[in-house]
Amino acid sequence: MRKIFVLIVVLRIFCGCDTPEELQRNRTDYFLKFYGNDGNQTGVDFVMNDDGTFVLVGNSQESATSDLQIYVVKINQKGEVLWQNTYGSNARNEEAKDIELLKNGELIIAGNSKPKNVTTQSDVYLLKLNQDGGFVDSVRQGTITSFENVSSVTEVTTASDSSELIVAGSISGISGNAQDTDAMHMRFKIEKNLNKLKRLSELEWKTRPTYPSFGFQGVENATKVVQYDNNTFYVFGSSNQLGKSDFWYYSLSNKANAPINSTLIGKSDQDEVLTSVTLSKDQTSVVLAGTRQGSIVTVLLRFPLLPISPFTPTDLKLSEGDQYSQPRLAIGQSGYWVAAQKASTSNGDIVVARTNVDGTRNFEHLFGESLLSQSGSVAELPDGRVVTIGTMALGGVGNNSQLKMVFMKLNSSGRLAP
C-alpha cells in the first residue's frame, strides 16, 4: 500500500532561533510540510503560478533496486496536494535538476537520463507537462560515448518570437578523454503548432562538429545561460583551465558559431565554484553565488548586464564565518536570500540566510539536524515571505529512515511562518 506523506509538523530539531517552548506554543501556525510515497523522495526546485499554487519537483526511488524517477507535486496555497505523479522510462534512471514555468503556463523539467546500472553514459532529458500533470512531450539527447550532466534550463525568446529552451551543464567524453569536461549549452526549439520539442536534427548551437560545448583541457561547467537580447547570450559557470577553479563566463551570438570573451573571475590563490545564477528584478544585472576555498566562504558577485563584455563585478562576499555548501540564491525586496547546507555543522543542517544589498549577512536560521538534509531552491513571495524546498530524513536513523521532500514557508525574519 502506497503511503502519502503530507505532514504539517514542527519538531524540536528545527531551530530557526526559536526556543522549544515557543515551538510548542506556536506549532500549529507553522508551514512545514513533507511530501512523498514509499521509499525516498527528494526536493530540488519549484515554481509558483499566478494563482498562488506551487509545482514542486524532485526525485523518487521506492527501493535500492528501483528505477530513479522524476517526482512532481502540485500544491495549493495551504500546502494541500492537488496532484502528484512520478515520470520515468523503463530500465533508466531519470533525475530532475531544474523546473521552469513557460510563458504559455506549461512546465519544463530538465535533468539527466541514464541507462540503469551504466555509469559511463548520461543524456540530457527534457520533460514537458501541463498544469494538470499531463504529459505533453519529452526528449532525450546524447550519444553512447558522452556523459552529459544538466545544471539548468532557460526559456528564451527569439527575433521571430518563437519559444526556445537552452540547457546548461557539462559534457565529458566527446574528445575521447573522459577526464576532459566542457561546458554545455544545448538549445531546443518548441514548435508553435505542435507544441513539441525538436530533436537532434534541428538542435541549434553546434560549436563542435557534433556537440554544443566549449572548454579547455580540464574541467568546465555551465551553470546557467542568460539572454541579453535576441543576439546576445551569456554562459556562466566554472573552469579550472589555470589549474584552479574560478568563476567563468563567455558570450554567444544567436547562432553561437564560436564562443567569445571567455573570462575568468577569481582569486589567484583560492578555488571558486559557481552554484547559482539569478537575474535582478529589473533584469539589468545578474548575481552569482558560489563557494570559495571549497565550502569555506560563500561568495556573491553582481554583474551589470551589458551588450558587450568584459563585466566589472561587485564582490558581495559574505562574512568569513558563513560556511555554506551548494548555495542557491534568490533576489529579495531589500537584499538576497541564500539557501544552502551549513558546512560548519556535522548534522547537515539546511540554512536560510538573508543578506543586505551589499552582501553582508543580515541573519541566518538553521533547519534540520539530519545527516541527510539537503537544500534546494529558495524564492521570495510578493508579500515578503520566503519559500524553500529541500530534503530531510524522517522515521529514525540509518536504514530505518526515509528521505522526504520538504517545503517550508518562512516570514521576512527567516522563521517558520503560516
DARA-V902953 format. One record per backbone hydrogen bond with DSSP energy under -1.0 kcal/mol. CO is the residue of the C=O (numbers start at 1). NH is the residue of the N-H. If there is no record, write none. Layout:
[[CO	NH] [CO	NH]]
This chain:
[[11	14] [15	18] [19	23] [20	24] [21	25] [22	26] [26	29] [27	30] [31	409] [32	9] [33	407] [35	405] [36	5] [40	61] [44	377] [45	57] [47	55] [49	52] [53	49] [54	75] [55	47] [56	73] [57	44] [57	45] [58	71] [59	42] [60	69] [61	40] [63	66] [68	94] [69	60] [70	87] [71	58] [72	85] [73	56] [74	82] [74	83] [75	54] [76	79] [80	76] [83	74] [85	72] [87	70] [89	92] [91	116] [93	114] [95	112] [98	110] [100	108] [102	105] [106	102] [107	129] [108	100] [109	127] [110	97] [110	98] [111	125] [112	95] [113	123] [114	93] [115	118] [122	148] [123	113] [124	141] [125	111] [126	139] [127	109] [128	136] [128	137] [129	107] [130	133] [134	130] [137	128] [139	126] [141	124] [146	122] [147	172] [149	170] [152	168] [154	166] [156	164] [158	161] [162	158] [163	190] [164	156] [165	188] [166	154] [167	186] [168	151] [168	152] [169	184] [169	222] [170	149] [171	182] [172	147] [173	176] [177	173] [177	180] [181	220] [182	171] [183	214] [184	169] [186	167] [187	204] [188	165] [189	198] [191	195] [196	191] [199	202] [200	203] [205	207] [211	208] [211	213] [212	185] [214	183] [218	181] [219	240] [221	238] [224	236] [226	234] [229	232] [232	228] [232	229] [233	252] [234	226] [235	250] [236	223] [236	224] [237	248] [238	221] [239	246] [240	243] [245	272] [246	239] [247	265] [248	237] [249	263] [250	235] [251	260] [252	233] [260	251] [263	249] [265	247] [267	270] [271	293] [273	291] [276	289] [278	287] [280	283] [284	305] [285	280] [286	303] [287	278] [288	301] [289	275] [289	276] [290	299] [291	273] [292	297] [293	296] [297	292] [298	318] [299	290] [300	316] [301	288] [302	314] [303	286] [314	302] [319	322] [321	323] [322	298] [322	324] [323	343] [325	341] [328	339] [330	337] [335	332] [336	355] [337	330] [338	353] [339	328] [340	351] [341	325] [342	345] [349	342] [350	367] [351	340] [352	365] [353	338] [354	362] [354	363] [355	336] [356	359] [360	356] [363	354] [365	352] [366	16] [367	350] [370	373] [374	391] [377	389] [379	387] [381	384] [385	381] [386	410] [387	379] [388	408] [389	376] [390	406] [391	374] [392	404] [394	402] [397	400] [398	401] [402	394] [403	41] [404	392] [405	35] [406	390] [407	33] [408	388] [409	417] [410	386] [411	414] [415	411] [417	31]]
